[in-house]
Amino acid sequence: MISWIIILVIAIVLFFILFKIVKSMIKTFLVLSFIFLIVMGIFTIFLLKEVNDLKEEFPDSQKLFVVEHQGNIVSATPASVMEFGEDNPPKGLPKDKLDEMNLDYNPKDLSSIIGHNFVVILIKSDMLYDALPDVIKMESEDSNGSDNSSTFAKEEFINIILSEKPSDIILKKAIESNGWEVSDEIKEEVRKQILRDGNEEDIRSQFVMIGFSLIIEEKGIPYLISQMKEDNFIIYPDFLIFGVIKKIPDFFISLAVKTADKK
C-alpha cells in the first residue's frame, strides 16, 4: 500500500514538472513567434517601400552599364533609357575615366564606381558568351533610307566589346565582306565613317547596349536572375528585393514571370 502511495506521489511530482516544462516551452514558442511576426512585419514594410521606390525611380534614373572582362572594366555606359537611335546613340565613358575606375575597382564592392548614377548594372563577359545568339543582326538605314544592316557572329560581336580599338574589327569586316582592295588613306576614311562623331568607347557602348537588349529579349528575366546568383550579372547597390529574389528557386521565378506575362 505504501509503495503505491510513493509511486502515486512520484507520478504527481513528475506530472507537475513536465507540465511546467511544457508550459515554459509553449510560452517561449509564443514569445519567439510574436518576435518573428514583428520582425517579418518590419521586413515586409521595408521590402514593399523599396519595391515602390524602385518602381518609381528605376525606369528614368541614370544607370551605369558596365562590362567586366577578366577582372577589368572594358566598357562603361551611363544611360537613363535603353532605347537609342541615330539621334541619341549611347556614349561610353572615355578611356581615361575607365582607367580611373579600374584603379579603384573591386568586384565585391562597386561603391567606388557608382558615382552619381542611381545604380550600377554590371555584366561579366562570361554572360555575354553564354547568352548572346550565334548570329547578331544590327539593323540600320543610311541617309537615303536604304538597308545598311550588318551581321556579326557572336565571337566578332563580343570581340568588338572587349577590344581596345573596335573600329579595327569593324573596318576589317567591312573590307573582307565587300572584297575591297583599298589603300591606307581610304581605310582611314572608312574608319571615320564608322566612328562618325563618336569614338572607340562609343562604338563599344553601342554594342554593349544592343547585346544587353538582345539578352533580355532572347533569355528573359529568369535568366538574368540566374546570372545574378552566379555573380555574372550584378546590380549595385544591393537592394533588399534582389537579395530576396536570389534566394528563390529558379522554378518559382519562371512560374511567376509566366503568370505575370499572361495577365
C-alpha positions as CSV (number, residue, x, y, z in Angstrom):
1,M,0.0,0.0,0.0
2,I,2.7,2.4,1.0
3,S,4.7,1.6,-2.2
4,W,1.6,2.6,-4.3
5,I,1.3,5.9,-2.4
6,I,5.0,6.6,-3.1
7,I,4.6,5.8,-6.8
8,L,1.5,8.0,-7.0
9,V,3.3,10.9,-5.3
10,I,6.3,10.5,-7.7
11,A,3.9,10.4,-10.7
12,I,2.2,13.6,-9.5
13,V,5.5,15.3,-9.0
14,L,6.7,14.2,-12.4
15,F,3.4,15.4,-13.9
16,F,3.8,18.9,-12.4
17,I,7.5,19.1,-13.5
18,L,6.6,18.0,-17.0
19,F,3.6,20.4,-17.0
20,K,5.9,23.3,-16.1
21,I,8.5,22.4,-18.8
22,V,5.8,22.1,-21.5
23,K,4.2,25.4,-20.2
24,S,7.6,27.1,-20.4
25,M,8.2,25.7,-23.9
26,I,4.8,26.9,-25.1
27,K,5.4,30.4,-23.6
28,T,8.9,30.6,-25.2
29,F,7.4,29.5,-28.5
30,L,4.7,32.1,-28.3
31,V,7.2,34.8,-27.5
32,L,9.5,33.8,-30.3
33,S,6.6,33.6,-32.7
34,F,5.5,37.1,-31.7
35,I,9.0,38.4,-32.2
36,F,9.3,36.7,-35.5
37,L,6.0,38.2,-36.7
38,I,7.1,41.7,-35.7
39,V,10.4,41.2,-37.5
40,M,8.7,39.8,-40.6
41,G,6.2,42.7,-40.5
42,I,9.0,45.3,-40.3
43,F,10.9,43.4,-43.1
44,T,7.8,43.4,-45.3
45,I,7.2,47.1,-44.8
46,F,10.8,47.9,-45.8
47,L,10.6,45.5,-48.7
48,L,7.4,47.0,-50.1
49,K,8.8,50.5,-49.6
50,E,11.9,49.6,-51.5
51,V,9.9,47.9,-54.4
52,N,7.7,51.1,-54.6
53,D,10.8,53.4,-54.7
54,L,12.4,51.2,-57.4
55,K,9.2,51.2,-59.4
56,E,9.1,55.0,-59.4
57,E,12.8,55.8,-59.7
58,F,14.5,53.0,-61.7
59,P,12.9,53.5,-65.2
60,D,14.0,57.1,-65.6
61,S,17.1,57.2,-63.4
62,Q,20.6,57.2,-64.7
63,K,22.2,53.8,-64.7
64,L,25.8,52.9,-65.4
65,F,26.1,49.8,-67.6
66,V,29.5,48.2,-67.0
67,V,31.1,45.2,-68.8
68,E,33.9,43.4,-66.9
69,H,36.3,41.0,-68.6
70,Q,38.9,39.1,-66.6
71,G,38.7,41.4,-63.6
72,N,38.9,44.7,-65.6
73,I,36.2,47.1,-66.7
74,V,36.3,47.3,-70.5
75,S,33.2,49.5,-71.0
76,A,31.0,51.8,-69.0
77,T,27.9,53.4,-70.4
78,P,25.8,56.0,-68.5
79,A,22.2,55.8,-69.7
80,S,18.7,56.6,-68.3
81,V,16.9,54.6,-71.0
82,M,17.8,51.6,-73.2
83,E,16.3,52.8,-76.4
84,F,18.7,54.5,-78.7
85,G,18.7,55.8,-82.2
86,E,20.6,57.8,-84.7
87,D,19.9,61.0,-82.9
88,N,20.8,59.7,-79.4
89,P,23.4,56.9,-79.6
90,P,24.9,55.6,-76.4
91,K,28.0,57.4,-75.2
92,G,30.7,55.4,-73.4
93,L,33.0,56.9,-70.7
94,P,36.3,57.9,-72.2
95,K,39.4,55.8,-71.7
96,D,40.9,58.0,-69.0
97,K,37.8,57.6,-66.9
98,L,37.8,53.8,-67.5
99,D,41.5,53.7,-66.3
100,E,40.5,55.6,-63.2
101,M,37.6,53.2,-62.5
102,N,39.9,50.2,-62.9
103,L,42.3,51.6,-60.3
104,D,39.6,51.6,-57.6
105,Y,37.5,48.7,-59.0
106,N,36.6,46.0,-56.5
107,P,34.1,43.4,-57.8
108,K,32.8,42.8,-54.2
109,D,32.2,46.5,-53.6
110,L,31.0,48.7,-56.5
111,S,30.6,51.8,-54.4
112,S,33.9,53.2,-55.9
113,I,32.5,53.3,-59.4
114,I,28.8,54.2,-58.9
115,G,29.4,58.0,-58.9
116,H,26.3,60.0,-59.4
117,N,24.4,57.1,-61.0
118,F,21.3,55.6,-59.4
119,V,22.6,52.0,-59.9
120,V,25.5,50.1,-61.5
121,I,24.5,47.3,-63.8
122,L,27.5,45.1,-64.2
123,I,27.7,42.4,-66.9
124,K,30.6,39.9,-67.0
125,S,31.9,38.7,-70.3
126,D,31.1,35.1,-69.3
127,M,27.4,36.1,-69.5
128,L,27.8,37.6,-73.0
129,Y,29.4,34.4,-74.3
130,D,26.7,32.3,-72.7
131,A,23.6,34.3,-73.6
132,L,24.1,36.0,-76.9
133,P,22.8,34.3,-80.1
134,D,25.3,32.8,-82.5
135,V,24.4,35.5,-85.1
136,I,23.5,39.1,-84.3
137,K,22.0,41.4,-86.9
138,M,22.2,45.1,-86.3
139,E,19.6,46.8,-88.4
140,S,20.1,50.4,-89.7
141,E,19.4,52.6,-92.7
142,D,21.6,55.1,-94.5
143,S,20.6,58.7,-95.2
144,N,18.7,57.6,-98.3
145,G,16.6,55.1,-96.4
146,S,18.5,52.1,-97.9
147,D,19.1,49.0,-95.8
148,N,22.5,49.3,-94.1
149,S,22.3,46.4,-91.7
150,S,25.3,44.4,-90.5
151,T,25.5,40.8,-89.3
152,F,28.1,39.7,-86.8
153,A,29.0,36.3,-85.5
154,K,28.9,36.0,-81.7
155,E,32.7,36.0,-81.4
156,E,33.0,39.1,-83.6
157,F,30.4,40.9,-81.6
158,I,32.0,40.2,-78.3
159,N,35.5,40.9,-79.6
160,I,34.3,44.4,-80.5
161,I,33.1,45.0,-77.0
162,L,36.4,43.7,-75.5
163,S,38.7,45.3,-78.0
164,E,40.7,48.5,-77.2
165,K,40.1,49.5,-80.8
166,P,36.7,48.1,-82.0
167,S,36.8,50.2,-85.2
168,D,39.7,48.0,-86.5
169,I,37.4,44.9,-86.3
170,I,34.5,46.6,-88.0
171,L,36.8,48.0,-90.6
172,K,38.4,44.7,-91.4
173,K,35.0,43.0,-91.6
174,A,33.7,45.7,-94.0
175,I,36.7,45.3,-96.3
176,E,36.6,41.5,-96.2
177,S,32.9,41.1,-96.7
178,N,32.8,43.5,-99.6
179,G,36.1,42.2,-101.2
180,W,37.6,45.6,-101.2
181,E,41.2,46.3,-102.1
182,V,41.8,49.7,-100.6
183,S,44.7,52.0,-99.7
184,D,45.6,53.1,-96.1
185,E,44.1,56.5,-96.9
186,I,40.7,55.0,-97.9
187,K,40.8,52.8,-94.8
188,E,41.1,55.9,-92.7
189,E,38.2,57.5,-94.5
190,V,36.1,54.4,-93.9
191,R,37.2,54.4,-90.2
192,K,36.0,58.0,-89.9
193,Q,32.6,56.9,-91.3
194,I,32.5,54.1,-88.7
195,L,33.3,56.5,-85.9
196,R,31.2,59.4,-87.2
197,D,31.0,61.9,-84.4
198,G,31.9,59.3,-81.7
199,N,35.0,57.4,-80.6
200,E,36.1,53.9,-79.8
201,E,34.3,53.9,-76.5
202,D,31.0,54.9,-78.1
203,I,31.2,52.0,-80.6
204,R,31.8,49.7,-77.7
205,S,28.9,51.1,-75.8
206,Q,26.6,50.7,-78.7
207,F,27.4,47.0,-79.0
208,V,27.0,46.6,-75.2
209,M,23.5,48.1,-75.1
210,I,22.4,46.1,-78.2
211,G,23.8,43.0,-76.7
212,F,22.1,43.6,-73.3
213,S,18.8,44.3,-75.0
214,L,19.1,41.1,-77.0
215,I,19.8,39.1,-73.9
216,I,16.7,40.4,-72.2
217,E,14.6,39.7,-75.4
218,E,16.1,36.2,-76.0
219,K,16.6,34.9,-72.5
220,G,14.2,36.9,-70.3
221,I,14.2,38.0,-66.6
222,P,14.6,34.4,-65.2
223,Y,17.9,34.1,-67.0
224,L,19.1,37.4,-65.6
225,I,18.2,36.3,-62.1
226,S,20.0,33.0,-62.6
227,Q,23.1,35.0,-63.6
228,M,22.7,37.2,-60.5
229,K,23.0,34.1,-58.4
230,E,26.3,33.3,-60.2
231,D,27.6,36.9,-59.9
232,N,27.8,37.2,-63.7
233,F,25.1,39.9,-63.5
234,I,25.3,42.4,-60.7
235,I,23.0,45.3,-59.7
236,Y,24.5,47.7,-57.1
237,P,23.5,48.9,-54.5
238,D,22.5,45.6,-53.0
239,F,18.8,46.2,-52.8
240,L,16.9,44.1,-50.4
241,I,14.5,42.9,-53.1
242,F,17.3,41.4,-55.2
243,G,18.7,39.6,-52.2
244,V,15.3,38.0,-51.6
245,I,14.9,37.1,-55.3
246,K,18.3,35.4,-55.3
247,K,17.1,33.0,-52.6
248,I,14.0,31.9,-54.6
249,P,14.4,28.7,-56.7
250,D,14.6,29.3,-60.4
251,F,11.4,27.2,-61.0
252,F,9.2,29.6,-58.9
253,I,10.7,32.6,-60.6
254,S,10.0,31.2,-64.1
255,L,6.4,30.4,-62.9
256,A,5.9,33.9,-61.5
257,V,7.1,35.5,-64.8
258,K,4.9,33.3,-66.9
259,T,1.9,34.1,-64.7
260,A,2.7,37.8,-65.0
261,D,3.0,37.6,-68.8
262,K,-0.5,36.1,-69.1
263,K,-2.1,39.0,-67.2
